[in-house]
Structures are given as C-alpha cells and as structure tokens.
Amino acid sequence: MNVVLGSNVVIYKLSGRLAQSLPAGPYAISVITQMELLAYPDLNVNEEQEIRQFVAGVVVIDLTPHIQAVAIQLRRLYRLKLPDAIVAATAVSLGVDLLTSDRRLARTPSLRCQIVAVKP
C-alpha cells in the first residue's frame, strides 16, 4: 500500500469534503479507523453501508505486537491520544505516509504525514 488513511480523511472523503483527490492507492487503514467509522453513534443504515463498502476496498491492518509497541512509544513520547497513536504506529510500521487533516498529529516526529485539505 502507498498510504494509511486517517479516520478524518475517510470521513471527509465519504462526505465529499476533500478539497482535492487523494493520491493514487492502494490504501490501508488501521483496524482502529474501521472501528471508529462504524461506531459513530448517529450512523444511519445508508452511511453504514457506504462505510462498509469503502472498507471492503482498502487493506485493514490489524493491531500487531509491533504496531502496539510503536503506538505505546508514540503515546508516551508525544502524548498522543491512544487511537491517534495506533493509527500513526500503523503508518510507521508499514513505512508509508499517513494522510490526515489533523495538523497536531502531522507534527509528530518520526511520522511521515501528508496534510489533506478540506472544503469549508
């Protein structure tokens, strides 16, 4: 895969709010991103179906021991929220960029990021 997509990027993509197209795939997401997307409390049936269809077209990366170790290190060193640390650790472990609109997360040392612009 070429990049890991953060949860916010997937949400903005599905809602048509990305200011520009994503770079060429294939894409990966963390299992945490999959869980965040499907656990949204106000999700209706159509939105859930759209998310499941999107998830079926990407590689979902499970939480491996290596990703866990990197996530722990990122959380301790940079005080990231645990879900952000896991998503970031997924990208670090795969050696690919993380696409995010979270500027704070993008400033994390040792994490290669691309900021994705969002329409107002």
N, CA, C and O of each residue as an XYZ file, in Angstrom:
480
protein
N       0.818     -1.174      0.000
C       0.000      0.000      0.000
C       0.862      1.237      0.000
O       2.016      1.209      0.428
N       0.288      2.328     -0.487
C       1.049      3.561     -0.616
C       0.913      4.479      0.592
O       1.865      5.165      0.964
N      -0.264      4.494      1.204
C      -0.515      5.379      2.341
C      -1.512      4.736      3.297
O      -2.264      3.831      2.932
N      -1.493      5.238      4.544
C      -2.519      4.898      5.526
C      -3.423      6.120      5.630
O      -2.944      7.247      5.758
N      -4.707      5.896      5.577
C      -5.682      6.982      5.692
C      -6.129      7.102      7.143
O      -6.516      6.115      7.770
N      -6.072      8.315      7.665
C      -6.606      8.563      8.992
C      -8.126      8.595      8.955
O      -8.726      8.768      7.894
N      -8.736      8.429     10.104
C     -10.202      8.392     10.195
C     -10.840      9.645      9.627
O     -11.844      9.570      8.917
N     -10.254     10.809      9.941
C     -10.848     12.045      9.456
C     -10.816     12.142      7.935
O     -11.746     12.679      7.333
N      -9.772     11.636      7.314
C      -9.672     11.662      5.855
C     -10.762     10.794      5.228
O     -11.371     11.182      4.231
N     -11.003      9.639      5.804
C     -12.058      8.760      5.283
C     -13.415      9.441      5.425
O     -14.224      9.416      4.497
N     -13.664     10.047      6.576
C     -14.942     10.739      6.797
C     -15.120     11.855      5.774
O     -16.186     11.984      5.173
N     -14.078     12.660      5.574
C     -14.175     13.754      4.608
C     -14.318     13.243      3.181
O     -15.028     13.845      2.375
N     -13.654     12.148      2.864
C     -13.784     11.573      1.514
C     -15.219     11.108      1.272
O     -15.810     11.407      0.235
N     -15.764     10.382      2.227
C     -17.120      9.853      2.050
C     -18.177     10.946      2.031
O     -19.230     10.781      1.415
N     -17.905     12.061      2.700
C     -18.876     13.156      2.721
C     -18.640     14.172      1.607
O     -19.349     15.174      1.519
N     -17.635     13.915      0.750
C     -17.365     14.807     -0.376
C     -16.726     16.122      0.030
O     -16.865     17.120     -0.678
N     -16.030     16.141      1.152
C     -15.462     17.391      1.661
C     -13.961     17.546      1.402
O     -13.364     18.527      1.845
N     -13.344     16.605      0.698
C     -11.916     16.763      0.392
C     -11.751     17.847     -0.666
O     -12.496     17.886     -1.645
N     -10.775     18.726     -0.467
C     -10.531     19.823     -1.405
C      -9.890     19.325     -2.701
O      -9.996     19.980     -3.738
N      -9.227     18.171     -2.643
C      -8.612     17.585     -3.839
C      -8.642     16.072     -3.721
O      -8.867     15.523     -2.643
N      -8.415     15.421     -4.824
C      -8.432     13.960     -4.836
C      -7.276     13.408     -4.015
O      -6.233     14.045     -3.868
N      -7.484     12.216     -3.487
C      -6.408     11.525     -2.775
C      -5.371     11.054     -3.782
O      -5.696     10.839     -4.949
N      -4.120     10.890     -3.343
C      -3.115     10.318     -4.246
C      -3.509      8.890     -4.624
O      -4.366      8.276     -3.988
N      -2.878      8.388     -5.651
C      -3.200      7.039     -6.113
C      -3.017      6.016     -5.005
O      -2.086      6.123     -4.206
N      -3.897      5.027     -4.951
C      -3.854      3.963     -3.953
C      -2.818      2.932     -4.333
O      -1.984      3.212     -5.194
N      -2.825      1.783     -3.753
C      -3.842      1.292     -2.819
C      -3.698      1.918     -1.432
O      -2.635      2.406     -1.049
N      -4.809      1.885     -0.698
C      -4.868      2.495      0.621
C      -4.973      1.428      1.702
O      -5.460      0.318      1.487
N      -4.485      1.830      2.884
C      -4.654      0.996      4.071
C      -5.288      1.865      5.149
O      -5.136      3.086      5.153
N      -5.999      1.215      6.056
C      -6.493      1.875      7.256
C      -6.193      0.960      8.432
O      -6.077     -0.257      8.286
N      -6.071      1.569      9.587
C      -5.915      0.787     10.804
C      -7.261      0.177     11.182
O      -8.313      0.725     10.852
N      -7.224     -0.945     11.864
C      -8.448     -1.535     12.388
C      -9.142     -0.538     13.322
O     -10.365     -0.569     13.458
N      -8.376      0.337     13.961
C      -8.940      1.377     14.824
C      -9.776      2.348     14.001
O     -10.848      2.763     14.441
N      -9.310      2.713     12.828
C     -10.082      3.583     11.938
C     -11.387      2.902     11.545
O     -12.447      3.528     11.561
N     -11.313      1.634     11.195
C     -12.528      0.889     10.855
C     -13.517      0.931     12.023
O     -14.709      1.170     11.828
N     -13.018      0.700     13.223
C     -13.879      0.702     14.408
C     -14.463      2.087     14.669
O     -15.647      2.211     14.982
N     -13.637      3.134     14.541
C     -14.132      4.497     14.754
C     -15.234      4.843     13.764
O     -16.252      5.425     14.138
N     -15.030      4.486     12.506
C     -16.020      4.802     11.478
C     -17.355      4.108     11.729
O     -18.415      4.717     11.578
N     -17.302      2.847     12.107
C     -18.531      2.068     12.282
C     -19.185      2.268     13.647
O     -20.336      1.876     13.840
N     -18.472      2.870     14.592
C     -19.013      3.052     15.944
C     -19.664      4.418     16.143
O     -20.133      4.721     17.240
N     -19.700      5.238     15.111
C     -20.288      6.568     15.239
C     -21.750      6.431     15.661
O     -22.516      5.728     15.002
N     -22.148      7.098     16.757
C     -23.487      6.879     17.342
C     -24.669      7.213     16.425
O     -25.686      6.521     16.473
N     -24.561      8.250     15.594
C     -25.696      8.684     14.774
C     -25.660      8.125     13.352
O     -26.304      8.676     12.459
N     -24.930      7.059     13.136
C     -24.785      6.464     11.816
C     -26.106      5.866     11.356
O     -26.712      5.066     12.068
N     -26.555      6.258     10.155
C     -27.773      5.638      9.635
C     -27.404      4.445      8.750
O     -26.227      4.205      8.481
N     -28.391      3.722      8.311
C     -28.166      2.485      7.553
C     -27.402      2.752      6.257
O     -26.497      1.991      5.914
N     -27.745      3.805      5.540
C     -27.061      4.129      4.283
C     -25.595      4.498      4.521
O     -24.714      4.079      3.771
N     -25.344      5.285      5.572
C     -23.966      5.659      5.890
C     -23.145      4.434      6.284
O     -21.994      4.297      5.869
N     -23.723      3.560      7.072
C     -23.010      2.341      7.457
C     -22.674      1.503      6.230
O     -21.571      0.967      6.120
N     -23.618      1.392      5.317
C     -23.384      0.616      4.090
C     -22.260      1.247      3.272
O     -21.413      0.536      2.731
N     -22.245      2.575      3.181
C     -21.202      3.274      2.429
C     -19.824      3.052      3.079
O     -18.830      2.847      2.381
N     -19.777      3.093      4.402
C     -18.518      2.851      5.117
C     -18.054      1.416      4.888
O     -16.883      1.179      4.592
N     -18.963      0.468      5.022
C     -18.583     -0.939      4.820
C     -18.081     -1.182      3.397
O     -17.137     -1.944      3.184
N     -18.711     -0.535      2.437
C     -18.275     -0.669      1.045
C     -16.870     -0.078      0.870
O     -16.029     -0.666      0.190
N     -16.621      1.073      1.479
C     -15.297      1.686      1.407
C     -14.247      0.778      2.049
O     -13.188      0.534      1.471
N     -14.551      0.285      3.241
C     -13.618     -0.574      3.982
C     -13.293     -1.839      3.186
O     -12.169     -2.337      3.244
N     -14.260     -2.351      2.454
C     -14.036     -3.556      1.647
C     -13.023     -3.305      0.524
O     -12.433     -4.250      0.000
N     -12.822     -2.044      0.158
C     -11.912     -1.711     -0.930
C     -10.516     -1.288     -0.497
O      -9.694     -0.920     -1.336
N     -10.239     -1.337      0.800
C      -8.911     -0.978      1.311
C      -8.354     -2.140      2.131
O      -9.066     -3.097      2.437
N      -7.091     -2.043      2.477
C      -6.469     -3.050      3.324
C      -6.623     -2.596      4.771
O      -6.196     -1.498      5.128
N      -7.228     -3.432      5.597
C      -7.386     -3.127      7.017
C      -6.242     -3.808      7.764
O      -6.084     -5.028      7.707
N      -5.452     -3.004      8.462
C      -4.276     -3.509      9.167
C      -4.643     -3.773     10.623
O      -5.047     -2.865     11.350
N      -4.499     -5.018     11.033
C      -4.802     -5.394     12.412
C      -3.734     -4.868     13.364
O      -2.661     -4.432     12.946
N      -4.048     -4.917     14.625
C      -3.157     -4.455     15.674
C      -2.159     -5.568     16.007
O      -2.468     -6.491     16.760
N      -0.972     -5.463     15.439
C       0.071     -6.465     15.662
C       0.899     -6.086     16.888
O       0.818     -4.950     17.356
N       1.691     -7.015     17.414
C       2.583     -6.667     18.534
C       3.530     -5.509     18.194
O       3.798     -4.659     19.043
N       4.032     -5.475     16.965
C       4.931     -4.381     16.578
C       4.199     -3.043     16.559
O       4.725     -2.047     17.055
N       3.003     -3.006     15.999
C       2.220     -1.764     15.983
C       1.891     -1.340     17.409
O       1.921     -0.150     17.723
N       1.580     -2.295     18.270
C       1.308     -1.974     19.677
C       2.524     -1.301     20.319
O       2.388     -0.288     21.004
N       3.692     -1.860     20.098
C       4.911     -1.312     20.703
C       5.200      0.102     20.195
O       5.569      0.983     20.970
N       5.031      0.308     18.900
C       5.259      1.641     18.334
C       4.212      2.625     18.859
O       4.541      3.770     19.166
N       2.962      2.190     18.964
C       1.896      3.054     19.483
C       2.174      3.469     20.928
O       1.976      4.626     21.297
N       2.623      2.539     21.720
C       2.960      2.843     23.114
C       4.064      3.899     23.159
O       3.984      4.863     23.919
N       5.080      3.706     22.346
C       6.191      4.650     22.309
C       5.711      6.043     21.857
O       6.078      7.048     22.466
N       4.905      6.102     20.807
C       4.403      7.387     20.310
C       3.527      8.088     21.345
O       3.613      9.301     21.533
N       2.689      7.306     22.005
C       1.804      7.897     23.022
C       2.613      8.457     24.188
O       2.352      9.564     24.659
N       3.584      7.696     24.642
C       4.405      8.149     25.781
C       5.243      9.370     25.415
O       5.301     10.336     26.176
N       5.885      9.328     24.260
C       6.798     10.407     23.885
C       6.081     11.698     23.504
O       6.545     12.790     23.832
N       4.941     11.573     22.806
C       4.309     12.752     22.220
C       2.899     13.023     22.735
O       2.201     13.909     22.242
N       2.490     12.235     23.748
C       1.191     12.439     24.396
C       0.016     12.411     23.414
O      -0.929     13.191     23.529
N       0.097     11.511     22.464
C      -0.993     11.354     21.501
C      -2.155     10.619     22.164
O      -1.956      9.835     23.092
N      -3.351     10.876     21.687
C      -4.499     10.074     22.109
C      -4.245      8.655     21.614
O      -3.623      8.461     20.570
N      -4.722      7.670     22.357
C      -4.432      6.283     22.008
C      -4.866      5.920     20.582
O      -4.076      5.309     19.862
N      -6.085      6.268     20.139
C      -6.440      5.927     18.744
C      -5.486      6.576     17.734
O      -5.094      5.936     16.758
N      -5.109      7.842     17.961
C      -4.162      8.510     17.055
C      -2.814      7.812     17.072
O      -2.182      7.650     16.027
N      -2.369      7.398     18.251
C      -1.085      6.699     18.359
C      -1.108      5.382     17.590
O      -0.122      5.017     16.951
N      -2.215      4.680     17.650
C      -2.319      3.391     16.937
C      -2.338      3.613     15.431
O      -1.663      2.896     14.692
N      -3.097      4.593     14.971
C      -3.148      4.885     13.528
C      -1.763      5.332     13.048
O      -1.290      4.879     12.005
N      -1.118      6.215     13.805
C       0.222      6.670     13.442
C       1.209      5.504     13.437
O       2.034      5.388     12.531
N       1.123      4.651     14.438
C       2.019      3.492     14.521
C       1.811      2.545     13.346
O       2.756      1.897     12.896
N       0.597      2.463     12.855
C       0.320      1.628     11.681
C       1.109      2.143     10.488
O       1.741      1.363      9.776
N       1.076      3.458     10.264
C       1.821      4.047      9.144
C       3.322      3.877      9.341
O       4.033      3.518      8.403
N       3.810      4.131     10.553
C       5.234      3.983     10.839
C       5.675      2.542     10.600
O       6.713      2.300      9.985
N       4.894      1.595     11.081
C       5.249      0.177     10.943
C       5.293     -0.270      9.494
O       6.106     -1.117      9.124
N       4.416      0.301      8.671
C       4.382     -0.057      7.250
C       5.396      0.729      6.433
O       5.666      0.391      5.280
N       5.959      1.780      7.027
C       6.931      2.608      6.311
C       6.297      3.470      5.239
O       6.919      3.750      4.215
N       5.048      3.896      5.470
C       4.340      4.724      4.497
C       3.844      6.001      5.173
O       3.891      6.131      6.396
N       3.371      6.935      4.359
C       2.825      8.181      4.876
C       1.435      7.961      5.453
O       0.698      7.064      5.043
N       1.104      8.813      6.419
C      -0.249      8.891      6.959
C      -0.903     10.114      6.342
O      -0.338     11.207      6.397
N      -2.074      9.956      5.761
C      -2.850     11.078      5.271
C      -3.820     11.484      6.367
O      -4.611     10.668      6.841
N      -3.756     12.752      6.770
C      -4.589     13.244      7.857
C      -4.903     14.711      7.629
O      -4.217     15.391      6.866
N      -5.943     15.193      8.291
C      -6.199     16.633      8.317
C      -5.890     17.179      9.708
O      -6.117     18.359      9.980
N      -5.379     16.331     10.580
C      -5.043     16.700     11.951
C      -3.618     17.266     11.982
O      -2.639     16.520     11.970
N      -3.523     18.587     12.022
C      -2.212     19.248     11.958
C      -1.340     18.925     13.174
O      -0.118     18.844     13.053
N      -1.951     18.744     14.329
C      -1.164     18.391     15.531
C      -0.534     17.014     15.347
O       0.649     16.827     15.629
N      -1.313     16.067     14.880
C      -0.791     14.716     14.646
C       0.301     14.747     13.581
O       1.290     14.022     13.684
N       0.125     15.575     12.569
C       1.099     15.647     11.473
C       2.463     16.164     11.921
O       3.462     15.949     11.234
N       2.511     16.837     13.057
C       3.789     17.348     13.577
C       4.543     16.321     14.419
O       5.591     16.638     14.980
N       4.035     15.119     14.513
C       4.675     14.086     15.318
C       6.006     13.674     14.683
O       6.031     13.230     13.535
N       7.115     13.818     15.422
C       8.408     13.377     14.894
C       8.373     11.882     14.555
O       7.667     11.110     15.205
N       9.111     11.495     13.570
C       9.244     10.118     13.086
C       8.012      9.623     12.336
O       7.971      8.466     11.918
N       7.008     10.480     12.160
C       5.804     10.110     11.416
C       5.787     10.888     10.111
O       5.784     12.119     10.106
N       5.775     10.160      9.015
C       5.668     10.809      7.704
C       4.195     11.076      7.429
O       3.384     10.150      7.402
N       3.855     12.339      7.227
C       2.456     12.720      7.038
C       2.271     13.573      5.802
O       3.181     14.270      5.352
N       1.083     13.496      5.277
C       0.616     14.422      4.262
C      -0.670     15.011      4.800
O      -1.580     14.282      5.194
N      -0.744     16.350      4.814
C      -1.950     17.028      5.267
C      -2.934     17.065      4.098
O      -2.576     17.418      2.974
N      -4.163     16.699      4.385
C      -5.215     16.694      3.380
C      -6.109     17.902      3.625
O      -6.629     18.084      4.726
N      -6.285     18.725      2.599
C      -7.113     19.929      2.719
C      -8.587     19.551      2.624
O      -8.977     18.637      1.897
N      -9.389     20.290      3.387
C     -10.819     20.032      3.473
C     -11.571     21.278      3.012
O     -11.158     22.401      3.300
N     -12.661     21.076      2.306
C     -13.519     22.192      1.909
C     -14.209     22.757      3.144
O     -14.554     22.014      4.062
N     -14.409     24.065      3.165
C     -15.092     24.680      4.323
C     -16.551     24.245      4.418
O     -17.263     24.669      5.329
